[in-house]
């Protein structure tokens, strides 16, 4: 499998532009392209899907464990000609207080993949040689195989930068001029999701692909990717991770523009566990699928669609009825907000007795969590590594039964989320591949639940 990793010295250098443009340009040229993103990011993979026509997948060594990364890669790359892996942050930036665990460099080494290094060239010329020399020498086991120069101001600027690259023996595989038209739309948590941006997202990806096709040596990129050695690992197989339940419980999974923060492997595991997975869009659909016995509410940007979500009263009532019947409901981050009493003043489902609101503070980082109570997902005492990423906050009612506990960076104990009957709702994003038993337990609970009609009992 031809493969390469697109990395950079720091965030904001143009990784997403180059990686997404490469994926789209290679696809146009006839390649079957497998798209990947290092880390827990949900937004970039949406643009990768637009560019390739395949599910964008994450390679997060922190959440799933480094031993699972090669198999997940092989699973996602099956049937493709070339894989493009977009990095995260700077090349060596991983989980804080570790030696680069989960970094782009870490994943590149796990995949034995060469690195295409994207450098924002604004404000530098020959100093680029020192930068490249430092990054290449910092960890010689990470192979920098080529450079894409981004934000180049003129032909003279390009000439000087090429000379700097030649000094350290790195080939220039692309030169992108300064052009704001290449920028993807931004928002408070990063990029606007491709699902929300709709046709404009497709147009943006097409424009980036045009630029990459003009200014990047695609044959050179293929040649670099072909230098990766054979990856002798079996593909990850969801069917090998879970036992199918008796029957085919109908599990509704929220999707659409408001709920895009999910992993493709989650649905694959649910189906392997015997569930009939049906996507429901809370912005448009007024009812849950017939026979629904379980509900998954992934993260997303419900705060951007609060009025529309609130206006869909029939579906809110159906979700509330399902939850109050005791049926299994798994909600993360945006899904938690949807279950709240209100979000920025707009009525939500009222399953969780708390109010959500936007704040000025970004909560971000990995969490090593422990389950204090049994739930439809885990038994008390279960441990998992998840990730928080939100600018909202919830009021916490007195006596709430938390979904998770962990210690903050200051070592103070944190209790987070809610366990209510069959509901497990939390800000914590988790990756199902890290603990497939969580999905299997949820599927069993869905199989045991009766299809919802009306609420049968209070909490």
N, C-alpha and C positions, 0 to 999 in steps of 0.2 A: 504494500500500500504506500503510494507516494504521499508524503505528509510534510508539513512545516508548521512552525509556530510563529505568529506575528506578534512581536514584542516591541517595547519602547523603553527609553530611559525613565519616563515618568508618565503619569496620566496627562491627557491633553495633548499628546504628541501626534495623534492621528491614527492610532491603532484601529479604532472602529471603522474609520473611513477606508483605510487601506484594506483591512480584512474583509469587510463587506463588499467593497468594490472588486477585490480579487475573486471572491466567491462568485459574484454575479458575472464578471467578465469571463472567467473560466467556464462557467455554465453556458454562456452564449457561444463560446468557442467549441462546445460539444462535450466538455468534460462533465462527468457525474461527480458532483462536489459534496463532500460530507462536512457540515459546519459544526464547530465546537467553540465553546467559551470557557476559559479558565475561571474558576471561582463561582460564587453564588449568584451572579448577575442574571436577572430574568429579562432585561430589556434588549440588550444586544442580540440574544438568540432569536428574538422576534424578527429583527432585520435580517439576520442570517437566513431565516426561513423564507423571507421574501426573496432574498438573493438566490437561493438554491432550490427552492421548492421541496425541501426536506425539513424535518423537525430540527430546530436548533437545540443542541445538547450541551450540558455543563460537565466540566471535568473539575470537580472540587475535591482535592485530596484531603482537606480538613474534615469535611462532613462525611465523605464516604470511605475514607482511608486510602492511603496511597496504593495498597495492594489491589484495589478494585479499579483504579483508573485505566490501566491498559485494556482490561476486559470490556469496560464501558466504551472505550474508544473503538475497539474492534467491533462491538455490537452496532454502534452508530455509523461506522464506516463501511459496513457490509454492503457489497454491491456497487461501491463507488470507485472512481479512478484516482481521486486525489482528495486529501483532507486538509482543510485550513482551520487552524486552531488560533482563535484570538486570545491574547494574553490579558492579564489584569494588572492595573497600576504600572509601576516600574518593573523591569525584568526580575529583580531579586526581592521584590516586596511581597512577603507572605504574611501569615498570621503574626500579630504583634507578640513579642517575647518568645519567638521561636527562631530557629536558624533558617528562615525562608520556607517553612512548611506551607504548602498550598500556593506558592509563588509560581509565576510563569516559568521560571528557570527549573523549579522542582518538577513541574508537569512535563516540560520539554525533555528532561532527563528520563522520566518514567516512560516516555514514548520514544526515546532515542531519536528525537526529531530535530533537524536543523532549525535555526532561528533566522527569520527575516526581520531585521531591526529597522524600525521606523523612527526617524529623528526629525523633530521640528527644528528646521535650520534657521529660523528667524534669530537675528542678533548674534550670529557666529559665522566664522569662516574656517581658518586653519585650526582653531580650537577644537573643531570636530574630531580631528585626529587624536587628540588627547582623550576626549570622551570615549571614542570607540576603543582606543587602546586600554583604557581603564575597565570598561565593561567586558571586553574579551579576556582580559587577564585576571579578572576578579575570581572567576571559576572556570578554568580551562575545560572542564567536562561539559560545559554548555557551549555548543558550537554556533557561533555567529557566522552565518553563511552568506549573508548579503545585506545590503542597505537600501532602504527607500528614503529618499530625501523629500521631506514635506515642507510646504510653505517657502518655496524657493522664489526669491524676488526678481532675479534677472539672469540673463545668459552668463554674465560675468560672475555672478554669485554661484551659479551652478558649476562653472569651471573651477573656481577655488575650492568648492566643496568636494568635487570629484578628485582633485589633487590630494586633499586631506585624506580621503578614503584610500587612495592609492598608497599613501605613505604607510598605512597600517595593513595593507594587503587585503582589503575588503572590497568586493565588487559592488558597484552601484547597479541595482536592478530596476530602479525607478526614480523619477524626479517629478514631483507634483508641484505645480505653481501655486502661488497664493490665489485663492478663489473662494469667497464666502459661499458660493453656490454648492460647495461640497459639504457644507455643514448640515448635520441632521438636527431636527428641532429638539430643544432642551426644555427641561422642567425641573421642579424642585428635587426630585430624586434621581436626576440623570436625564436620559433621553425620553421623549414622549414615545410610548409604545407604538409599535407598528400597527397593531390592531386599532388603536385609537386614531392614528394619523391617516389610516385608510389609503385612499388613492394617492395622497400626497407622499406617503411612505414609499409606495411603489415608484413614484416619480423621482424621489430623492435617491433611491437605490439605483435606478436607471441612470441618473446623472453621474453618480459616483462610478458606476460601471463604465460609462463612456470615458470618464477621465482616466481611470486605471487602464483601460484598453489602449488609450492614446499614449500614456506616459510611463507605463510599466512594461517591462520585458516579460511577457507571459511565458515564452519558451524558457527564459532564464529561470523563472519561478518554478516551472515544472522540472527543470533539470536539477535545481536545488532540492526540491521535494523528493526527487528520485534517488537522492543520495542517502536517504534514511534506510537503515538496514531492515530486513524482514522482522516483523514483530510476531514472535512465536508464542502467542497467548490465545486461548480459546475465547470467543466472544462471550460476554455476559449474556445469560439466558434467563429471562424472567420465569419461565416455566420450571426451571431447576431450583428456584428460590422459595416457591410457595406451593402448598398442596391445594388443589381446587376444592371448593366447598360443594356440598350437595345442593342441587338446584342452581338457578341462575339469578341471584338477587339483582334487582335493578338499582344501580347506584347512579344518581345524578351528580354531575360535576359541573360547577359553574364555570362559564367561559364568557366570551364576548369581550368588549372593550374594557369593562370594569374589572375583570378577573383574569389577568393574563400571566400571573406569577406562579406557574406550575412547572413541574418536570415531566417530560414525556414518559419517563420510566414509571411514574406513578400510575398512569393509566394502563401501561403495559403490565404492571404487576397486578393491578385490580382485575384485569381481564384474565391473566394467568391463574388468578385465584378463583375464577369462575364467575365473576361479576359481569353483568350486562351493563356496560358503561354508556350513559347517554349524556351529551353535553346540553346544558340549559343556559340561556342567556338572560340574566335577571333584568337587563335593560329592555328586553322585548317579549320574552315568553311569559305568559300569564298563569301557567300551571306547571307543576312538576310532571315529569313523564309518568305515564300510567304504570302503576305497580311499584313506584319508588319505595324502597325500604332503607335507603341510606343516602347521605348527601355529603359531598366534598365541596368546600368553599375555599379556594386558594386565594392567595394574595393578589394585589393589583392596585388600582387607583380608584377605589370607590368614592373617595373624597372629591374627585373631579366629576363625578356623576351622581352626587347625592340626591339632587332634585329628581332626576329621572328614576333612580332606584326607589325613592320614596313614593313616586307617583304610581309605580306598579304595585298597587295595593293587593291585587289578587295573588301574585306570587309571594309577596311578603306574608300574607295570611297562610298560604300553603306551607311555607318554610316553618313558620311558627307552629302550625298544627303538627307537622312532621316531628319537629324537635320535642314538642310537649307530649307526643305519644310515646316518647322513650326511644325512638329510632336513632341509630348512630349518625352523628353529624360531626365531621372533622373540619374545623375552620382555622385558617392561619392568616394573621395580619389583616389584610383587607377583608377576608371572610369574617374575622372577629368583629370588625367594624360594622359589617352588614347585619350581624346578629344583635348588635347593641340596641338600646332604646332609641337613640338618635345619633346622627352624625352631622356636626355643625348645625344643629337645630332642626334638621330634617328627620322625620320619623323613619326608623328602620324596623327590623323585625321584632324587637323587644324580647328576644330570647334571653339575652344577657342584660341584667339590670345595671346598665352603665351607659354613660353618654360619651361619645367620641368627639374630638375636636382637633383641628389643625393647631400646631404649635410652631414656634420659631426654632425649635431644637431638633436636630437630627440624631436619632438613636441608631447606632450602627455597630456591628461587630459580632464575632462568633461567641457562642455561649455553651458551656458544658453544663447541661441541665440534668436534673434528677426528677423523676415523677414522684410526688408525695402521696398520690392516691391511685387506686385502680381506676381504669377508664376503658372506653371502647378501643383505645389504641395500645395501651401498655399496662403492665402491672406496677404497683407501687414499688419504688426502688430502681426501676429501669433508668438507665443512663443513655443520653444521646447528645450529640453535638449539633447545634442548630445555628441560625443566623438571624439577627434582628436588623431591620432596615425600614425605618418609618419616621415621619414627622408629625404623627398624630399621638394623642394620649387619651386614655380612658379614665373616667372616674371609677373608683373601686368601691363597691358596696361593702359595708361591714359584714364580716363573716363569710366572705366569698371563699370557695374551695379552689385553691390554685391548681393550674395544670402542671406547672413546672416550678422548681426552685433552683437557684444557682447563686454563686457569689460574684459580685461586681468587681470591677478593677480595683476598688478600694477594699475588697474582701468583705464588704457588708452583704448580708443575705438578701436575696431578692426573691419574692414570690410573685409569679406572673401567670396570667391566663385564668381560665375557668373550667371546672368540671361540673356539669349539671346533668344528672341523669345519663342519657346517651350522648351528650354534647361534650366535645373536647375543643375548646376555643382558646387560641393563644396568639400573641404577636410573633412567636418563634417560627421561622421557616425551617422545615426539616427536609432532608433528602431521603426518600423511601428506600433507596438502594442501601443506605447505611444499615438499616434494620428492616429487612423485608418482612419479618415477623409482625411488625406493626400493621402492615397492609393485610396480612393474612388474618390477624385478630379482628381487624375492622370488617373484612369480608365475612367472617364467620358471624359477627354480630348482625350484619346486614341480612344474612341468610336466615337468622333466627327471628328477625323482626317481621311483623305483619305489615303489609302495605298500608300506608297512611290514608285514613279517611277524615276523621276528626280527632281532636285531642281527646285522649281517653283518661288522662289523669293529670293532676297538677304536678309540679316539681316535688 
